Each structure stands twice: as structure tokens, then as C-alpha cells.
Amino acid sequence: MSDPFLRLTAISKSYPGVRAVDRVSLSVWKGEVLALIGENGAGKSTLMKILGGVVKPDSGAIQIGGKESASLDVADSMASGIAFVHQELNIFDNLDVGANVLIGREPVYGGPLKLVDRKKTRSIVDPLLKRLDVDFHVDDLVSDLSIAQRQLLEIVKALSLNARIVIMDEPTSSLTSAETDRLMRVIGELKADGVSVIFITHRLNEVEQCADRVVVLRDGSVVGELDRAEINHDAMIRLMIGRDLRSLYIAPRSPPGEHVLEVIGLKTPAHPKDALSISLRAGEILGMAGLIGAGRTELARTVFGIDAALGGEIRLNGAPVSINSPRDAISHGIYLVPEDRKRCSLVLEDSVAENISLANLRAFSKYLIIDLSEERENALRQRQSLNIKTASVETVVGTLSGGNQQKVVLAKWLSMTPKVMMFDEPTRGIDVGSKSEIYGLMRALADSGVAILMISSDMEEVIGVSDRIVVMQEGAISGTLTRDQFSEENVMRLAVGRGHDSSPV
């Protein structure tokens, strides 16, 4: 075998009290798809930041294309042909698609005036958009794009660099099955063109689909490697968490109880012509499946009072309730864990304790002054109860891993008394170990009598976690499935089918 295009040798990086990367060595060959997996906090992000020139290692060596150095800066990394597809979307909402793709590399004319050449911008960007078969255009404002579309835009940006190594960090976390399939085809094309791909994901089925080799990190160190013939779900999990994970999913302890939440003929602003009816029972996890844009998130936003309902009725424990704002929903014990926790649920610059008390400040206040000791005591209780991994409840929440940030969001609501919990993509960007904990928390909530609505684009998750599944298609309810009817084929048939059934489910 020829020499690897990229070789990292004994790379280490420490922060105060934390050994983030510990003598990691790995190689990537030209045209190889290397999957880099591990739980949150395993060291993947730090290692990739070192490769991208954002973080300097304490020791070790980096060799790219035969050229060795102790560290890189961002310019060195880009000049070496390394491009990133970031999980944390690195785009500018106030610019259009073309400007985002070519930011800093815009074609210009007019001499010293340096006017952006829009015609040339289109000629460069349009073929990239067509390559991914996206449903947005070069002149569209990024602020108008959905999260899935923004994720695809990150991929387009990386493709525009003609990179020799493309690092993809959770590139499919917001994509539908069809969009993921398109990305897999693009990865195959890159490989055929001799471009190397480092693929970081928590979706192990995608690793099985595209990876030539797997490197597993745990606690900052390489703990194992799998060749193509050895890659399977169980082998990867054993290396990631150091044990067999017999089942991610926990069966209910008892049958569901009475109806807690009933949505009858609800019309949302996103789909004003469709009247939606669903019901949630005490102790039940109702999964909601469907393609991106089917209207699932919009339904949850309307029930939570973010968007105003255009018609219909919401009943709680059999009685009609008026929900015109999130404050109304919270007062009735209806809580939402949103899809984008960083934009919609957390104040990243604030501490863990401040985020946990955020939705219920009155409970920690006296004469409009927050009792900081009571706020801290509550946060400590939630940290212990939910196993939030943080050195202190005064830690800035933006520094936590995705799984621990999600637990902080849960802690915020569990500090109160939920009757209904709505989870929108609850494990997006979360490792398999944290997923297991989140599923356990959801099942414990259901067992305590809370009614749960779980919106998810992860087919395995929907089938594994749900007690019933309701499927949406183009803004309407297309059907519901009981446990004996669960299968990927049945869910997808309803997600893409034409017939609608808007009767209560």
C-alpha cells in the first residue's frame, strides 16, 4: 500500500483538568472514507480542530501529502486541501446562498472597487447545487432556509473548495433519508475522484454504508480500529462504550392511561388547509414520523403557543384550554424540547444553573430578586438526577457536549411538573451512550404518567422508542401505526403516500 495522504502521530492536547486528546495516531489514504466515531467527549472534535488549524496540539506531528509539521493554522489547513462540513452550522443568515458558498473567495470585477460578479457566482455555485439536487437556489437568503437546507449548504461549501480531504462532522443530522442517500452518492463520487473523507457520525448504519475503515476514540485515545469486513453495529458499540449495549430501547412497564392531550382539527400557519387531530395518553410515547417539511415541527410549535393556531381545539384532561403563547402552554404543564437546542432552548453564554431555572424564575425569586443559592441547589439536584457531566453548575452551558446540553434542556422542564412533553429530534447530534440515557429518561417520564410526543427523523429511533406512531405527509396526518404494525416500510409508505387520514389518532 502507498503512503497515507494524511498521518497524525502521537497527537496530544490538554486543557485545565482535562486530557482531551491523548497520543492519538491515525492515517488516511487517498480516496479512503474513514469513519471516526466515539461518544461525545471522546476527543473527536478536538482532534478535528487540530487538523483544521483552530487548535494547536501540545505534542505530536501532522503529515499531509508528505509534508510534516508540528501544528497547522487555518490558512495552512485550507492550503493543504482540507475542507470541513461543520455540525454547528457555520453560515451567515443575512447573506444569500451564493455569498455563503464563496465567502472570502467571491469573484469580483471593477478593479479597485471589487464588485461581486453575480453572474460568475451563479456559474460556480449552480452546478454544486445541482450535484446535491437541493431544493433551494443561489439567490435565496439563508435566513429563509430550514435546518436541513442549511446542513446541505454546509456540504455545498465544502465541495466548492475542491478539497483533497473533506471532514464531515454529523453531516446527516438534519437530513431526510432521501437527502442522506444523495450525500452517500456524493461521498462515493469524491472517493472515485481520489478525495479522502473523514466521516464523523453517531448514526452507525451510515458508517456501515459508506466507510472503508473505522477508528474509534474513547476518553481521548484510540481504542480500536475496524477494517471494512469487520464493520458492524455491535462491534462499533462495543468499542465506543467499552461494553455490550443489549438494547437502547426500554419497553413500557404498564399500558397507557387516560387521554391527557387532545388536538382536534388544529390548523397551523404552515399548513392552513389541513386540520390535524391527535391524542396523547398518560404514560405513552407517541412517535411522530414524516419527511422534513411534513409539518411535524409546526404542529408542536402551535401546540406550544409559538405559532398562533388558525382553527381547532386543544383539550387537556378533557377540558378545552386556550394557548396563545409559550407562557400559556407552560402554565398548563405542556413543555417543548425543540429541534435546535442552541438557538431555541439554551442561552449558551449563561451557566448550567441559569439555564435550568430560565423557564421558572419566579420559583427562585423573592421580591423580584433571584435567590442564587436556591437556584444553585436546584441545579445540583438536576445534575445528579440526570447525570449531567459538568465540573460545576456554574460552567457555561455552551462548553458542554451535545448530550449534556440536551440534559440541561430536560432539567429546565423537569424542575417543574410536566403533564405533556414534546421532543423534537431529541437525540440530534448525540452519541449512542447519551441516546440510551435520553431514551431512559423519556421512558421514566412516561412511566410516571407524563404524555410524550416524540418527533424524529431517525427511523430506528421512532420504531424503537414509540408505543404508537403517527405519520405526517405534506401537512396532514396520513395514518397511525400500532406496535404490531411497526416497520420501516409501513412508516415510509405513509410518509410518501397520497392518502390522508385526518381522524383522531
Number of C-alpha atoms within 10 A of each C-alpha: 4 6 12 16 19 20 20 20 16 17 23 23 22 15 9 6 7 10 14 20 27 21 16 19 16 16 16 20 20 20 21 23 26 24 26 23 27 28 24 23 20 21 23 23 15 21 22 18 17 21 24 23 17 16 17 19 23 16 15 18 18 23 17 20 15 11 11 14 10 15 22 22 16 16 12 14 18 18 11 17 16 23 24 24 24 17 18 13 12 14 21 14 14 12 16 19 28 25 24 23 26 16 14 8 11 18 16 15 12 9 7 7 8 11 12 14 13 17 9 13 20 17 12 17 21 14 13 20 22 13 14 18 13 15 10 18 15 21 14 14 18 23 15 13 17 13 18 17 19 22 24 25 27 22 26 23 23 20 22 15 17 14 20 21 28 24 27 23 22 20 23 26 22 25 21 18 16 10 19 17 14 16 20 16 15 16 21 18 13 22 16 13 12 15 21 25 28 21 23 25 24 24 20 19 13 16 25 19 11 18 21 17 21 24 20 23 25 22 20 24 21 23 15 15 18 18 12 14 9 13 20 15 13 14 14 24 21 13 21 25 17 11 11 13 13 8 8 16 17 15 11 17 11 10 11 19 14 14 17 22 25 21 22 19 19 22 25 25 16 18 18 13 13 17 20 25 21 19 18 24 23 23 29 28 28 25 25 24 26 28 20 23 16 21 21 24 21 19 22 23 21 23 28 22 20 16 19 16 21 17 15 14 19 22 16 20 14 12 10 13 14 14 23 16 16 19 16 15 21 22 12 17 17 26 27 22 21 21 20 15 20 17 10 10 20 23 17 17 13 14 18 33 26 23 23 27 23 18 16 14 16 14 14 18 14 10 7 9 10 15 15 13 10 14 20 19 13 19 26 16 13 22 22 10 11 17 13 23 16 17 9 14 23 14 16 18 24 16 14 20 19 21 25 23 25 24 22 27 21 22 24 25 22 16 17 15 14 19 23 27 23 24 23 23 21 23 23 23 23 24 23 22 18 18 21 18 17 22 19 17 16 25 24 16 22 24 19 12 20 27 29 29 26 24 26 25 20 20 16 13 20 25 21 18 22 25 21 22 26 24 27 29 24 20 23 22 29 23 23 25 18 11 12 8 14 18 15 12 10 14 26 17 15 23 22 16 14 10 12 16 16 19 15 15 19
